[in-house]
């Protein structure tokens, strides 16, 4: 018997990223009566996707590939798959899937589309020649592939929403704000600080734009005052990875302890006192910051889109200028010496996540968009762009 449930398709670069950032929304859709399929580059995570009850289709997606003929061929393959699956809604995640999937959706007869840039990243943040060269083509692609009648763009922070609307890439009535990927509040819970030397943690993809070098420089300034941990793996598919040789050099100097990739982030956060993410490019809304806040740990991040949406400065942590190792060291030093301050900021961070960034909130908001797109509900422009839930009073502690 044919499956009569409405079909939701996720098109995303990496299968593991679906599991870490979008699985909760997929489960919520499934519980609400949707059939769910995932299209992504295949790794060992595909087995977990299938085990969760989702369909999985392996696609030849490649973040580094720039060959237009290969990308057009992939769009044609996606169009054939869309025609066969006949999805009610397709959720395109990140810039390349938005463009390739947008072309495919138009060729396939126009399923409703939800585009999620999840941060403007390398192309719109970097000053490198490659990023500047790609920017006009990506901008054109975003404008051309947005379904004018059955499409929405969802952003994780107001900065990105306003930037894309202001640049004419998305119409105001087609833009919505859903703050981040959400956090499982049962998995990430406050715990007492571990005894002994204060430990600072940075966990991220090990690319230069995440501020790994800035973190190393700050750790060098604070040598002997705390332990500085780094979790993650070099990302060879990114244009700007931190190399393993650099990581080994920092370890050899005794300034960083490199843990490699860590699956149990909740367990790791229980072992540290402070979390930091000194990104230098536009984030969407970093889930790892929200997880650290949910675990009751104070956060030092950079005053950039995405990070400033998550961290309320001097209430749940501090925001420092991007690329400024001395400012990062000063903010970390303030937390290293003051356990009462760490507890106060950490508990405020937990309350902020409970109020704005829980799985429950994010899933409910996203499901409403899926249902509206499926029903063909007319969309009008919001009266105002949703503000930062708690605008910071001050950027950093000086």
N, C-alpha and C positions, 0 to 999 in steps of 0.2 A: 504494500500500500504506500502511495507517495506520502512524503513527510509534509504535512500541512502547516508546520510552524513557519513563521517569518524567519528569513535568513539574514544574519549579520555576519559580514566578512571583515576581518582585520587584515590590512596590507601593511607590513612592517618589515624593516630591514633584517632584524635578527630575531630568531625564535626565542633566545634567552631573554631578550629585552621585553618581549611580550609577557613572559612568565613573571618577570620582576615588576613590571609597571602597568600591565593591562589585564592580567589574569583576573583580578577582583571584579573589574567591570564586565568581563566576559562571563564570569560565574553569575553575576547579578542578572545579566541579560538571559542567561540560560534558565535561571530560577524563575524569571518573569515570562518564560514560554518561548524564547527565541532559540533557534538552531544557530550554532556558532561555528565559523570556519576561520582558519588562520593561514595566511600566505606569507612566507618568509624564507630567508636563506636557512638551510637546514644544518643543524648541528645535533649533538646528543640531546639537546633540550626538546627536540621534536617528539621524542617518546613520551616525555612528561606531558606535553600538550595533548597528545592523543589519549593518554591515560586519564586526563582530566575530563574526557568526554567531548573534546572539540575535534573537528576535522582539521587535517593539516595538509597543505599543498606546498611542496618545495619549489622555490623560485630562484632563478639565477640572478639575484640581487647582489650588487657589489658597490660599496660606498666609494671606492677609489676609482672605479671605471668612469671614463669620460667619453668613450667612443659613442657618437650619436647614433650610428647604425645599430650597434648592439643594444642601445637603450630603446630604439624604435622597435626592434625585434621583440624585446621583452614586453613592451606595451601591447604589441599585437598578440603575443601569447596570453597576456593578462585579459585582453578583450575577449579572446576565445573562451578562456576559463569563466569570465563573468557571464558570457552568453549561456554557457552550460549550467552554471550554478544558479543563475537568475536571482541574485541577492536583492533583498528589499533595501538594505542600507550597507554601504561600504565605508569603513573607517580607515582613512589613509593617515599614516603616522610618520612624520618627519618629511623633509622637503623633497627628497627624491621619490619616495612612494606617492606623495601628493601629486607630483607632476606626471609620473608614469601611470599611476592609477587613474588620474583625471583623464588622460588621453584614452585609456582603456574603457573607462566608464562611458565616455561619450560615444566611442565606437560600438560599445555593447548595447546601446539603446537607453542609457541614462538611468541607472539605479540612483537612489538618493545617496548623497555623498556628505560625509563629515570629515573635514580636513583638520589635522592636528599638527601644526608645525613643531610643537614641544621645544620651543626655544629657537632663536634665529642663528645660533651656533657659528661655525667656521665661515660660511659664505657671507653672512651679514655683519660679522664682528671683526674678522681678521683683516689686517692691512697688507697681507701677503699678495703678491701679484696674481696668484691663482684665484684667490677669493675675489679680488677686484674684477678679474676677467669673467668669472662665473656669475657675478651678481646680476648684470642686466639680463642674462639668459634665464636665470632662475626667476627673476621678477616677471619676465614675460610669460614664462611657463605657469606661474601661479595665477596670473590674471586670466590666461587662456583656458585653463583647465577647471576653473571654478564653475560649477553648474549654477547658472543664474536663477533657476527656478526651484531646484531640489537639492540645494547645497548649503552647508554652513561651514564656517571656520571656527574652531574652538581654540582658545589661547589659555596658557597657564598663568599669565600675569598681565596686568593692565599696560605695562610698558610696551610689550610686543603687540598687543591688540591695537593700541593707539598708533604705533609705528606703521603697522601694515595698513590700517585704515587711512592714515595720513598720506601714505605713499600711493594710495589708489589701488592697492593689490586686492583688497577686500572691501566690499561695501559695508557700511555701518550696520545695516539691518541683517547682514549675513555673518556677523561676528558675535561670538559669545565667549564668556569667561567661565572656565571650570578650573579651580585652583589645584593643579598638580595631579599626581597619580593616587593620592590617598595613602593612608597608613593604617595598618591593622593594629588597633589599640590593645588588643589582647596579646599579640606577640611582642610588641614593644611597650614595656612598662618600666616605670622608674624603679631603680634598685639602689641600695646603699653604695656609696663609693668604695672601691677596693682600698685596702690598706697599703701603705708604703708610698713610694715615689709617685708623684703626679705623672699621669700618662696623657699625652695629647695624641689624638688620632686624626689622620686624613684618610678617607676611603673614597676612591674614585677610579674611573678609567685613567690610566697613566699616560695622559697626553699633556703637552705643554700648556694648553689653554686652561687646564684645571689648576694651574698655579703650583705645580709640583716643585719647580725650581725656586719659587718664592718661599715655599714652605721650608725647603732645605736651607735657604739663606737665613730665615728666621730662626730655625733650629740651631744653626751655627752660632747665632748671636746669643742664644739662651743655653748654650752647652753647659751641662752639669746642673741645671735648675729643674729639669724634668726629663722624662723619656718621650721621644717623638716617634710615633708609630705611623707606618704607611701601608695601607692595604689596597691591593689592586694588581692588575697585570698590564704590561705594555700592550698597546693596541696597534698591532702592525698594520691593520686596515685603515688607520687614520693617517691623514697627511702629515701629522706633526707629533709623532709618539716620543715619549721619554724612553731612552734606550736602557737595556739591562746593564750595560757598562756603566752608565751614570748612576744607576741605583746601587750597583756594587761599590762604586767609588764613595758614595755618601755613607754606605754602611761601613766601609773601610775606615773612613774618617771618624766613625763613632758618633755621627750626628743624627742618623735615622736608623730605625729598625724596620726593614722591609719584610712584611708578612706574606707577600704574594696575594693571590685571590682568596677571599674568605666568603664562604657561603652563609655562615651563621652570623649575620650582622647584629642581631639582637644579643647574642652571646658575647660578641666582641665589644659592643658598647657597654656591657656590664663590667668589662675589664679596664675601662678608661675613665678619665675625669672630665676631659674637655674634647669637643669635636671642632674641626676647622675645615673649611672649603674655600681656599683663596682663588677662586676662578677669575680669569681675566677676560672671558668672553660671555656673551649673552646666554644665560641659562633659561630654561623654561620655568620649572620650579623644582629644584633638586630634591628628589625623594629622600636621599641619604641625610640631608639636613633635617627634614621632617621626622625621619626615624630617630635621629639623635635627640631631637627635642621631645619626641614622645617618650624616649627612654630617660628623660629627666637630666640630660646633659646640656650645659651651656654651649653655645655655638659662636665661633668667630668666622665670619664670612666677608666677602667683598661687597662694596656698595655698587652692585650692578643689577640689571633686570633679573628677576627670578630669585636671587639671593635676598634682595631687599624686601621681596614679597613674603618670604618665609620668616626672616629674623626681624623682630622688633628691637631696634637698637637700644641698648641699656636697659631693656626689659627682659629679653630672653637670651641676650648675647651682645655681640658688637659687630658693626660693619666698618671695614677699613678700606682705604683706597686700593683699587686693583694694582698689582705689581709692586706694592710698597712693602718690602720685607721688614723694614724697621717699624712701620705702623702695625704690621701683623705681630711682630715680636712684642711690642708694647701692650697690645690687647691680650695676648696670651699670658704675658707676665703678670698682668693684673689678676687673671683668674688662677694662675699657678699658686700665688701666695695667699689666696683668700678662699678657704673652703666654705665659709658662710655665703659669700657672694655666689659661688658656684651653685650652692643649693637653691638660693633664691631665684637666680636666673633659670636654673634647670626646671624648677617647679612651674615657673611662669611659662616656659616653653611647652611643657606638657599640657597646660591649660589651653594654650593657643592652638595646639594641634587638635585637641578635643573639640574646640569650638569651630574651627574652620577647615581642617585638613584630614579628617578621618575618612577611611574607606567608605563608611556609610554615607557621608555627605557627597563625596565625589561620585559614587555609583548612582545615587539617586538623581543627581543633576544630569549625569550623562544619559541615564535611561530615559529621562524626560525628553532629551534631544532626539534619541533614537525613535521614540514613539511619535514625536511630532513630525520628523522627517518621513517616517513610514506612512503617516496619515495624510501627508501633503499639507500640513497646517501652514497658512500664510505667516510669514515672519515680518515683523516691523522693527524699526530701529529702537534699541533701548533708549529710555529717556536720558540716561547718563551712562558713561562708562563706569562699571563698578570700581569703587576706590580700593586702595590698599586697606585691608581690614583694620590695621593699626599703624598709621603712618609714623615713622620713627621721629623722635624728638631731636635726636642728635646722631651723627653718623659714626663717630668712634671716640674712644676715651682720651685721645691725645697723648 
